[in-house]
Amino acid sequence: MESLAFLTEDQVRRVQAEFGTPLFVYDARTLERRAREVLAFPNAFGLTARFAMKSLPNAAVLRLFHGLGLHIDASSGYEAERALRAGIPAAHIQITAQELPKDLEGLVRRGCTFNACSLRQLEVYGGLFPDTEVSVRVNPGLGSGHSNRTNVGGPSASFGIWHEHLDEALALAAGHGVRVTGMHTHIGSGSDPEMWVHCAGMSLAIAARLPEVTRLSLGGGYKIARMSTEKEANLQDIGGRMAAQFEAFAREHGRKLHLEVEPGTYLVANAGALVCTVLDVVDTGAAGNTFIKIDGGMTENTRPSLYGAQHPLVVVPKTADPARGGGDYLVVGHCCESGDIFTPEADNPEGLGPRRLVRPEPGDALVMEATGAYCSSMSTKNYNSFPECAEVLLQTDGTPQLIRRRQTLDQILQNEV
């Protein structure tokens, strides 16, 4: 059986009663510890650490990270505006977007940094801001991820300017008097550390072809351990090896590149838990399965449906009951959708993987761990007209603070005319 990560059983019962369920709970102590780990990432000639806010864009989290020294990576103009409204200085926000922001000119004039992710984006930027500097996102030709759907590098990914088109990009920039002084690559999420270091080397080789680049942003996720059987990436090891690569680059090319990293999952995934309530327990006969139905679902976490992602699951009884015993269960969400299941088989998203859990009863809590990243922000909100759930930040003294109210049905309907 998996165990609770940062909540105690009494805290689970308290937030369940006080705020209702489903409910995201984030742990300030874990967020602070992870931020300090990232800010200590080894580097040769300086570091800017950014939070990929798409993973968890709640204003309270953005402010917490800003206070610790993290900058922001925004994946759309809307995210950049959201960060600005949360009080993040524009100079600390970098925009790297598939969709060119509708207010690109206004955001850049306010001080946001922009990464051009295609030749067209570079052309538009040059037209708006001739005789300035810009950063470009380059697809280095290789990527990595825990599945094909999280791999954002290589020939099957549309992200960034293909590395063979660099001469065209430089000529286009020169036509507007724009200097390419920053370079950004992103190889994927949940990537293997060895592949991460290898792709960093490829990125440095590309940077060598951009003679005015002084800042290299290496996007990509560091593997975390959600399940107890998984092994986590060692940032000190990865960073130390990369620092040596940057030093070698400086000796060969006479340029000391400033390093940027932009983790999301590493910072927030294991700092989040989704607290749900058990609604029902049903079975499909002696040769079938026993299902736990909960009041959360793909409306809160779509990762198991998209990727077959594995999350630790823990049943917390309504009252302490050491004599409950356990069994093997499948856990399903509240949506009228066959894919709304939280127990996919490991390494086989189409299969079912029963979990060993405390015997549940209606009214118990079921806690889904490691839901801090790409859950609240990437769910199928309002499917079946379920409202967006509330969010709570567990303060360092253990006090829960509401940081997002539960959505109402009226709020879901307010824009219908």
N, C-alpha and C positions, 0 to 999 in steps of 0.2 A: 504493500500500500504506500502511496505517496503521502507526504505530510504537509502541513501548513508552512508557508515560507516566512512571513513576517507577522501575520495575525495570530492571536491566541484564540482558542475556542470561545472564551468569554467575550473577546472583542468582536468575533463574528456574530454572536448572538446579539450583542449590543447594537451594532450597525444595522443588522437585519430588522430589529425592532424599532430603532430610531428613524431610519431613513427609508425603509422598505426595500424591496428587491424587484428586479435585478439592480445591482449597484456595483459600480467600479470603485475600488479602494486602492489608493496609491500611497506608498510609504515614503515619507520625506527622508528618513534616515538612509534608505537604500538609494534614493535618487542622489543625495549628497555624496554618498560613498562612491557611486559610479561616476559622478561628475569629476571627483578628485582623481580617480583612476585615469580617466581620459585626459584631464589636464596635465597629468604627469607622463603622458606619452613621450617616449624618448625622441629627440630630434637633434639635428646637427646645427641648424642656423635659425631657430625660432619656430614657434608653433602657434597656430590659431585653431582652436577646437570649436566646432560648430555642432549644434543639436539639430538633427534632421526633424524639424517640427511636424512633418506629416505623420510621424509615428504617434504623436500625442500632443495635439496643439492647444490643450487647455491653457488659458492665460496664467493660472496659478503655477503651473509647471514651467512655463516660459519665464516667469518672473523669478522663480526659484533658481533656475539655471543661470539666468542673467546675473543674479546676485553672486553666484559662485565664479563667474568669469567666462562662461560659455557664450559664443556668438550663435547666430541662427542661420540655418540653411532652409530657404523657402522654395517650395516646388511649384508655386504659382504666384501670380500677382495678388490673388486673394489672400494667400498665406502671408505674404509680405505685409499687406495692409492689416491683417489680423495681428501680426507681431507688433506692428507700430502702435496699434490701439491698445496692446497689452503693456506699452511703455518701453519697448525695446528700441534703443537708438537706431536710426536708419543706417548708420555706419557699421553696425554690427549685423546687418541682414544682407545675405547674398541670395540672389534669385537665380535658380537653375530650373527652367520650366520647359515642358513639352509645348505648352500653349503660350505664345508670346503674350505677356500681360497687356491688357487693354489700356492700362495707364502706365505703360513702360516709361514714357517721358517724365511723368510726374514722380514716379517712384525713384528714378535715378536722380532727378533734380533734388529730391529730398535727401539723397545721400546713400541709397541702397546700391550695392554692387550687383552687376549683371554678368552672367555667364551666357554667351551666345551658344545655343545648342544646335544650330544648323546654319548653312550658308545664308539662307533667307533671313534668319534672325540677325546675323552679323550685318547683312545689308541694311536692314531696318535700323539697327543701332547706329551704324555709320552715318546714315542719313540724318538721324536725330542729333547725334553728338559727334560731328566731324572734329578732327584734330584733338581727340582725347585718347584715353586708354580703355582697353576692354580685356575681359577674360573669355576664353573659348572652352567649350566642352568637347573633348575628343573621344571618339570610340577607338580604343587602342587595337581592336581586332581580336580580343579574347576577353572572356568573362567567366564568372563562376557564380554558383548559387546552389541552395539546397534543392531547388527544382528548376526546370526550364522557365517557369513563370516568375522566378526571382532573379534571373540572369539578365543583366542590362548591358552586357558588353558582347562584342563579337558580331558576326555577320547576320545573325538572326534578331538583333536588337536595333531599334530605330534611334536610340538615344545618342546624341552627340554627332559631331562632324567626323565622318569616316576618315581614318588616318591617312588614306591615300589621297584625300582631297585637301591636304594642308597647304600645298602651294597655291591652290585656287583661293583658299581662305585668306592667306597672307596678301595675295594680290588684291582681293576685294577690300580688305582692311586698308591697304596702302592707298587705294583709290579715294578713300575718304580721309586720309591722313591719320587713321586710327592705328595706334600701337598695341600689339598683342603682348601684354605684360603678365597675364595670368593664364594658367592652363588648368583644366579640371578633367578628371576621368572618374568613372564609376563602374566598377566591375560586377556588382551584384550584392545580394544580401545573404547572410548566413554562410559566407564563403569560407572555403578551406584556407587556413593560415598560409600554407605553402604556396597555394595559388595566389593569395593576396600579395605576398612578397614578390612573386614572379611577375605579376601584372604591374606592380610598382616599378620594377626594373624596366618593363616595356614602356611605361609612361615616361620615365626619365629619358629613355632613348628618343622618344618623340619630342620631349622638351628641348633636347639638344638641337632639333631642327627649327626651333622657335627662338631666335637669338636674343629677343628682348624679354623673354619670360623670366621673372624673378620670384614668382609665387606659384607653387604647384599644389593643387587641391586633390587629394586622393580619396575619392568617395568609395564606399563599399562597407559592408557590414562585417563586424567581427563576431565569430560564432559564439553563441552563448549556450549555457546548459539549462534548458527548460525542465527536462526530465532528469531524474536522479541518475539515469544510466548514461547521460550525455557528458561530453568533455568540452570545457570552455577554452576559447582562445586566450593566450597569454599576451597581453598588450606590451609588456616590457620586452618580451622576446621579439615580437613582430617589430616594434618600434626600434629596438636596438639594431636589428639587422637592416632596417630601412635607413637609419641614420648613417650607417656605414656606406650604403649606396649613395646617399646624398653627398657625403664627404668625398667619395671617389669621383662623383660628377663634378664637384667643385675643383678638384685637382686637374681633371681633364679639360674642363670647359671654362674655368675661371669665373664661374657663377655660383654664389651661395644661395640656393633656393630656400625660400621660406615655405614651410610645410603647413598644409591645412588638412584636417580630418573632419569627418562629419557623420559620426555614428548616430543612429536612432535607437534601434533595438537594444544595443549594448547598454545604453543609458537607462532605458525605461522598462524593458520587457519584464524583468523579474522584480520590478518595484510595483507591479499591479496585480490585483486579484479581482475576479468577478464573483460577487456573492449572489447566489440565486436561492430560491426556495423550492423544495421538492413538492410537486403538485400531486403526483400519482406514481404508483408502481404497478406495471402490468406485465403479463408474460404471454408467450405464444406456445404454451404447452411444454410437455416434458422434453421434447426434442428440439424446442425452439430457444428463445432468449428471454431474459427478464430485463425490462426497460425501466429506467428512472426518467420520468418526465419532469422538467423544471420550468420555471417561469422566465428563463432567459433563452437565448438562442442565437441564430445567425444574425438577428437584429442587434446583438452585442458583439459577437465574435464570428466572423465568416471564415477565418483561417482554416479550420478543419474541413469546411466544404470546398474551399479553393485549392488547398495544398495537401489535404490530409494531415494537417499539423497536429502535433501531439501536445497536450497541455495536462499537467498534473490535476487530478480531481480528488477532492476530499469531502466526505460527508461529515457534517457537524450536527449531532443530535440536538433537539430542542433543549434538552437538559442532559447533564452529564450522565452517561449510561455505559459503564465499562462492560456490561454483560451482553451488549447488543450482538456481538459476533459479526461475521461478514459473509460476502458472497461475490459472485462474478456478475457484473451488470453492464449493460449498454446505457449510455446517457444521451437523451434526445432533447431538443429544444422545443419551444412552444409554437413554432411556425407550422402551418399546414404545408409542409415541404419535405419530401423524402430525404433530401440532402441535409436537413437540419439535424446533424448528429455530431456529438462531441467525442465519440470513441471510434474513430476510424482505425483500421489496422495499421500498425507501424510499417512503413515502407510500401504500403498498398492502399492508396486512398479509396479504392473501390470496395475494399473489404471492411469487415467489422471486427473490432478488437475489444472484447469484454475486459473490464477493469475489476480488480479486486477492491471492493469498497465495504465500509461499514454498512450493515443492513439498514436501509433508509425507511423512514416513515414520513407521510405527508406532514409538512410544516418544518421538517429539518432543513438546515441550510446545506447547499452544495457549493463548495468553493472551487472555482477554476483558477488555477495559479498561472503565473507568467503571462498575464493578459494586459500588461502595460503598453505594449507596442502593437500598432496596427490592429487594434480591436475596436475600441471606441471610435477611432478615426476612420476605420475602413469596414464598417459593418453595413448590413442591408437595412439601415435605419428606416422605420415606418413600414416595413413589409408587414402585411396583414394588419396594417394600421396600429401596430404597437408603438407607443411613444418612446422617444429616446430616453435612456435611463439616466439616473442621477450619478454624480461622481463625488467622491469624498477624498480628501487628503489627510492621511494620518500624520499628525504633527510629531515632532521628535519626542515629545513627552507622552505620546500615545493617544492624544485627544483627536477625535475625528472632526474635521472641518468640511462643511459642504462647499464644493467648488463648482458644481453645476446642478441646478435644480432639475427635477424630473419634468420632462416635456408633458404638456397636456394635449388632449384631443383637439381642443380649440386652436392650439398653436399649429398642429398638423394641418388644420383646415383653413387657416386664416388667409392664405393666398389664393384659395379657389374662388373663382368669380362666375 
